[in-house]
Amino acid sequence: MKISENKLVILQYKLSVKTEKGELELMEETTPEQPLQYFHGMGMMLPKFEENLEGLGEGDKFEFMIPVVDAYGERKKGSITGSV
């Protein structure tokens, strides 16, 4: 079955970001025990993320980059970071 609108998608991924030095830094990674699950086309994920997965099928490998402008935007100076 191919990924399309209103389908439940279950996948594993590694998310890396490019540092100011241009190096890739691993930010998060799913596991077989805790994969990402979402309903495709319902606005749960970034539009460019879903666009890159559209039409893929079970077992397909993928690799893509999402430019900052199509993700969450540039980090602003003085922004608050932390954890709960």
Secondary structure, 3 states (H helix, E strand, C coil): CECCCCCEEEECCEEEEECCCCCEEEEEECCCCCCEEEECCCCCCCHHHHHHHCCCECCCCCCCCCCHHHCCCCCCCCCCCCCC
